[in-house]
Amino acid sequence: MPIAAGFQCAGCGEWNETVVDESAGRRQEYVEDCQVCCKPNILGIRWDGEGFAIHAELES
């Protein structure tokens, strides 16, 4: 089930909305462009069954 979430762009620092799909596994990684500056962010998502954390870094 998809869950609405947010991440802070590693390039411009603006907050972005995204969706996390808990059925995709406990550890996920994918690229999502910032909705403000358009820079690609690599999102690392860690799901512990109760909640999740999102880490963003710029794609090189």
Buried (B, 14 or more C-beta within 10 A) or exposed (E): EEEEBEBBBBBEEEEBEBEBEBEEEEEBEEEBEBEEEEEBBBBBBEBEEEEBEBBBEEEE
